[in-house]
């Protein structure tokens, strides 16, 4: 499982903004090393040792000085025991399987955004 986004950090006096932490089933996972130069498709966090079954992935982002935390996408491997026949392989932000909590807004049809502290997104899936 890999969470990717656009990395555009600010560093004032050694304090990186935004900051983030990632968890699978409540346990912290590798959050990677920040890069101060803007970069798309940056790995924010990853875990390659998940067991088959349902999991909860949590990404907590803290933005202190009006920087933006850009969550772009999530990769995971479906369980080998799950047939992919007639299944959706890629979800966009418009897919009804993605449940946006309160405070989320649409950015045309290409993305969603929030400035609400504690806003959440839920996607149930079965895989590793």
Kinemage of the C-alpha trace (Angstrom):
@kinemage 1
@onewidth
@group {chain A} dominant
@subgroup {mainchain}
@vectorlist {calphas} color= white
{ca unk a 1} P 0.000 0.000 0.000
{ca unk a 2} L 1.390 3.378 -1.003
{ca unk a 3} L -0.049 6.887 -0.466
{ca unk a 4} L 1.193 9.458 -2.973
{ca unk a 5} L 0.754 13.187 -3.291
{ca unk a 6} L 2.282 16.443 -4.403
{ca unk a 7} L 5.111 17.545 -2.172
{ca unk a 8} L 5.374 21.329 -1.749
{ca unk a 9} L 6.851 22.008 1.654
{ca unk a 10} L 7.779 25.163 3.492
{ca unk a 11} L 10.606 25.151 6.037
{ca unk a 12} L 10.727 28.025 8.519
{ca unk a 13} L 13.470 27.720 11.100
{ca unk a 14} L 13.599 23.930 10.795
{ca unk a 15} L 9.824 23.415 11.031
{ca unk a 16} L 8.407 21.674 7.957
{ca unk a 17} L 4.892 22.668 6.836
{ca unk a 18} L 2.751 20.705 6.193
{ca unk a 19} L 3.547 17.685 8.358
{ca unk a 20} L 1.859 14.294 8.092
{ca unk a 21} L 1.745 10.868 9.669
{ca unk a 22} L 0.278 7.635 8.342
{ca unk a 23} L -1.283 4.634 10.079
{ca unk a 24} L -2.651 1.246 9.074
{ca unk a 25} L -5.113 -0.170 11.578
{ca unk a 26} L -3.933 2.411 14.127
{ca unk a 27} L -0.225 1.493 13.854
{ca unk a 28} L 2.234 4.080 12.496
{ca unk a 29} L 3.919 3.267 9.188
{ca unk a 30} L 6.863 4.742 7.279
{ca unk a 31} L 6.124 8.353 6.350
{ca unk a 32} L 9.137 8.800 4.098
{ca unk a 33} L 11.516 11.735 3.948
{ca unk a 34} L 10.209 15.150 2.936
{ca unk a 35} L 11.699 16.859 -0.099
{ca unk a 36} L 11.757 20.656 -0.012
{ca unk a 37} L 11.422 21.049 -3.784
{ca unk a 38} L 7.914 20.717 -5.288
{ca unk a 39} L 7.404 17.192 -6.634
{ca unk a 40} L 4.384 15.291 -7.978
{ca unk a 41} L 3.807 11.596 -7.202
{ca unk a 42} L 5.837 11.785 -3.996
{ca unk a 43} L 5.520 8.819 -1.631
{ca unk a 44} L 4.047 10.187 1.589
{ca unk a 45} L 3.872 6.784 3.266
{ca unk a 46} L 3.998 3.092 2.468
{ca unk a 47} L 3.607 -0.357 3.943
{ca unk a 48} L 4.533 -3.503 2.040
{ca unk a 49} L 3.784 -6.116 4.693
{ca unk a 50} L 0.000 -6.053 5.105
{ca unk a 51} L -1.875 -9.286 5.599
{ca unk a 52} L -4.888 -10.167 3.459
{ca unk a 53} L -8.089 -8.660 4.785
{ca unk a 54} L -9.765 -5.335 5.518
{ca unk a 55} L -7.601 -2.487 6.815
{ca unk a 56} L -8.043 1.116 7.884
{ca unk a 57} L -5.564 3.600 6.430
{ca unk a 58} L -5.320 6.966 8.188
{ca unk a 59} L -3.339 9.968 6.971
{ca unk a 60} L -3.184 12.875 9.414
{ca unk a 61} L -1.967 16.145 7.918
{ca unk a 62} L -1.182 19.307 9.878
{ca unk a 63} L -0.938 22.570 7.979
{ca unk a 64} L 0.382 25.498 10.012
{ca unk a 65} L 1.052 28.331 7.575
{ca unk a 66} L -1.375 28.120 4.674
{ca unk a 67} L 0.621 25.499 2.788
{ca unk a 68} L -1.390 22.832 1.001
{ca unk a 69} L -1.312 19.097 1.656
{ca unk a 70} L -1.977 17.411 -1.694
{ca unk a 71} L -3.189 13.810 -1.351
{ca unk a 72} L -3.144 12.497 -4.921
{ca unk a 73} L -3.815 8.781 -4.786
{ca unk a 74} L -3.479 5.428 -3.084
{ca unk a 75} L -2.132 2.187 -4.560
{ca unk a 76} L -2.830 -1.224 -3.116
{ca unk a 77} L -2.742 -4.824 -4.328
{ca unk a 78} L -6.062 -6.664 -4.304
{ca unk a 79} L -6.097 -9.928 -2.395
{ca unk a 80} L -5.192 -12.917 -4.582
{ca unk a 81} L -8.382 -14.657 -3.470
{ca unk a 82} L -10.589 -11.861 -4.866
{ca unk a 83} L -11.689 -12.160 -8.485
{ca unk a 84} L -11.188 -8.970 -10.489
{ca unk a 85} L -13.676 -9.985 -13.174
{ca unk a 86} L -16.199 -7.167 -13.684
{ca unk a 87} L -14.563 -5.088 -10.920
{ca unk a 88} L -13.519 -1.458 -10.872
{ca unk a 89} L -9.727 -1.226 -10.994
{ca unk a 90} L -9.343 2.544 -10.644
{ca unk a 91} L -11.513 4.969 -8.699
{ca unk a 92} L -11.689 8.676 -9.384
{ca unk a 93} L -12.782 11.310 -6.895
{ca unk a 94} L -16.331 11.049 -8.273
{ca unk a 95} L -16.777 7.348 -7.448
{ca unk a 96} L -19.638 6.712 -5.007
{ca unk a 97} L -17.432 4.236 -3.092
{ca unk a 98} L -15.476 7.235 -1.770
{ca unk a 99} L -17.342 8.804 1.130
{ca unk a 100} L -16.388 12.418 1.887
{ca unk a 101} L -17.090 13.650 5.409
{ca unk a 102} L -18.375 17.122 6.187
{ca unk a 103} L -16.269 20.052 5.040
{ca unk a 104} L -15.261 18.621 1.640
{ca unk a 105} L -15.877 20.571 -1.582
{ca unk a 106} L -15.677 19.617 -5.257
{ca unk a 107} L -13.027 21.272 -7.423
{ca unk a 108} L -14.842 20.947 -10.747
{ca unk a 109} L -14.915 17.226 -11.540
{ca unk a 110} L -11.189 16.558 -11.123
{ca unk a 111} L -10.583 16.786 -7.368
{ca unk a 112} L -11.996 17.468 -3.920
{ca unk a 113} L -10.599 19.799 -1.260
{ca unk a 114} L -11.138 20.877 2.313
{ca unk a 115} L -9.887 23.447 4.783
{ca unk a 116} L -11.836 21.863 7.632
{ca unk a 117} L -9.769 20.512 10.505
{ca unk a 118} L -10.551 16.845 11.072
{ca unk a 119} L -12.296 16.353 7.707
{ca unk a 120} L -12.214 12.715 6.640
{ca unk a 121} L -12.565 10.517 3.560
{ca unk a 122} L -13.567 6.852 3.775
{ca unk a 123} L -13.004 4.084 1.224
{ca unk a 124} L -13.680 0.472 2.128
{ca unk a 125} L -11.676 -2.088 0.163
{ca unk a 126} L -10.375 -5.618 0.541
{ca unk a 127} L -6.702 -6.081 -0.260
{ca unk a 128} L -3.133 -5.719 0.891
